[in-house]
Amino acid sequence: MLLRQLHPTYSQNTAHAVIQYLFDHEYPKVERDRGKRKRDDDDEQEEAVVRKKAKLDYESIDRSYPSGAAYSVLAEEQLFEDFPLVPRAHVRSVMEQCAYLYAPTHLRLLQEIKSEALPYTLKARPTPAKTKGKGKASFDADFEAERDWLVLKLAEDKLRADEELAEKLNEQEYEANGEGLECGCCFGDYPFDKMVQCAEGHLFCRNCARRQADERIGLRQTELLCMDQSDCKAPFPESEIARFLPEKTLSLYHRIKQGKEIEKAGLEGLESCPFCDYACVIENDEEKLFRCENEDCLIISCRTCKKQDHLPKSCKEMEQDMRLNARHAVEEAMTNALMRKCPKCHHPFVKEGGCNKMMCNQCQTMSCYICRQVINGYDHFNQARAPLLALDPNKCPLWDTNLDKFHAEEVRSLARSVGSFVEIRAGCGCRAEGTTRDSFWRKGRRRAHSRERFGG
């Protein structure tokens, strides 16, 4: 992947390096043999699943049990050694609760020790470790990998705790000496080394800067501007952004920013994965599938409908199968009633309040929330507030007297439009038991807000 190859060298200037590289070379291209190649697609899908499974969540008790024959013996003996004063019967009991997995059991026992009231009585002296007889089991690769992960996690947790304690003591010292600086957003006092500044030098605490960044990045915007009340619009420098954004958010910020700059380059044949930010050039027009090579995704999707691979079924056949699910049809109706999309760029959004003149934060197109059409300004609306809305019934109202009631009416209308379909399919066992209109309403709101935030 070109971005990953260049990022270690160019860091924050990776996007510019990518664009320059593309002018001097050809963009990475996917060359596929013509034809369906269904068997190869299945092999690639299985390989992707195997690569995904390589990243185990050792902290989870829902993962599959290690296959090594010596794992359980080594895990138990190591836990006895890690907690020599904890009764072995209690260790075995916690192991049973944690599916006999080493790391989850260790973390649970460690959490108990830090609590005020222990659920057991500590032993007066530790039980000697096994040194004779059969001795310890020799080696198990699964256990050693899990043990290494746990040791690293405990070291990171300790380092993080020490840093938090040092920060707390530092803040207390600043507060006691009256040496704190005022945040330009929340007006709280903070040590200078815990503040960030825009290009013009206006200071803000990290929490305020992070909250603004989370909101902007959630809307796929990468312009992080000053929040000072002087209407300063200076951006935060990249070095400052790296100081207040968590690692995952910072990575997302750079991916969005680099993706936008690559899109501006106007590469012919450039396509993006529907499920992440990975992009590549596909020259073969007959290639039906997009194979994502992002290790965190690895999803094979259809280039036509942008959904997961459904070969040998066509997109139309797949759509017909989806329509057989009555619950899905109702939930989609609820979601569409609560969510709007920009008429121009189709960016989703959800309205929580305010007037019905909406402006897309992606392309700045104005639209009406009521009729969903592109508009030029307020002339589209009846601008009188209730109860004078009847002055011009041919225009959409500018203000909603009750937004929740308006949404509820739209939901009921769309639910009725699919109601006959639901009743027909109910006789086939497609109707879910225990579902109510209210449950569909709640789920529709969750789906609408999720699509708004992640652009789904």
Secondary structure, DSSP 8 states (H G I E B T S, - for coil): -HHHHHHHHHGGGHHHHHHHHHHHS---EE---SS--HHHHHHHHHHHHHHHHTS--TT-SSS-----TTHHHHHHHHHHHH-TTS-HHHHHHHHHHTTT-HHHHHHHHHHHHHSSS-SS---SS------STT-S----HHHHHHHHHHHHHHHHHHHHHHHHHHHHHHHHHHHHHT--EE-TTT--EE-GGGEEE-TT--EEEHHHHHHHHHHHHHTT----B---TT----B--HHHHHHHS-HHHHHHHHHHHHHHHHHHTT-TTEEE-TTSS-EEEE--TT--EEE---TTT--EEETTT-SB--TTS-HHHHHHHHHT-HHHHHHHHHHHHH-EE-TTT--EE---SS-SEEE-TTT--EEETTT--B-SSGGGEE---TT-GGG-TTSEESS-S-HHHHHHHHHHHHHHHHHHHHHHHHTTT-S-TT--HHHHHHHHHHHHHHHHHHT-
